Amino acid sequence: MMELTRREKEKADTIAGTIKHMVAQDQRIRQLEDIVQGVKDAKGIQDFEVVQLQALKMEEER
């Protein structure tokens, strides 16, 4: 196997660092997407509860 030159090793290290950075960014994006989905789910539950309460109020008014 051929030995890598110092310049090739530096390039490989730079590429590896870039890939690690991109993976870390991807993980953060996925975490943020999970948070956003959780907020949307909570908002949906809250909206559903409001509709239920409005329906109960309408029933009581009859």
C-alpha angles and dihedrals in degrees: 000000000000120000116239118239120240090255092052090049090051091050091049091049090049092050092047090050091050092050092049090050092049092049091050090050090049090052091050090049091051091049090051091048089052090051092049091049090049090052091048090049091049090048090050091051090047091049090049091051091050091052090049091050091048090051091050091049091051090049091051092049092057 
